[in-house]
Amino acid sequence: MRRTDPAKLLYRCQNGDQAAWSDLVDQFQNLVYSIPSRMRLRPDDCADVFQTTFLQLSRHVDRIQSGEALAKWLAVTATREALRIRRLSGRATLETDLGPRGLSEVVADEERSAEKAAFAAVQADTVRKAVLGLPERCRELIMLLFFEDEVSYLEISDRLEIPLGAIGPTRSRCLDKLRRMLDRETFED
């Protein structure tokens, strides 16, 4: 699935396009779910954060002015909801969350952290989708090299039935294809 420009998705959602809502959730689900997961909330709590974040978005979608602000808004909302659930579950208190800092400092830090997490999650999602769009042989090679733990070239050669000496040049060609796909993704959206 190709990533849709967040500004276009936002505009369509603001104008009541139900298909756009589905696309928006698909595009940003990894970002939103990663935040409570990173805070080590239970799976049920992560699902609650996910649901609440998108519910809040549906209520406040008209307040978001740009596509660039959408990922940040989702990340900040998910962060605040995850902190709220953490406090309610008794795993953290306001005092332990705040330490010697004030609430406004903690919220500002969380917003900066959420913005960085949003950017990283969007980038990771873009790369993951691009890898899935590669031809099968390249996709398998990239997955073995970069997404599996310590797979030897000998094992890659056996699994993909390619000569040991061809792995490096094939990897180079596959990474070039991936780079071109990501360049098109960046400039076409």
Buried (B, 14 or more C-beta within 10 A) or exposed (E): EEBBEBBEBBEBBEEEBEEBBEBBBBBBBBBBBBBBBBBEBEEEBBEBBBEBBBEBBEEEBEEBEEBEBBBBBBBBBBBBBBBEBBBEEEBBEEEEBEEEEEEEEBBEEBBEBBBEBBBEBBEEBBBEBBBEBBEEBBBBBBBBBEEEEEBEBEEBBEEBEBEEEEBEEBBEEBBEBBEEBBEEBEEEB
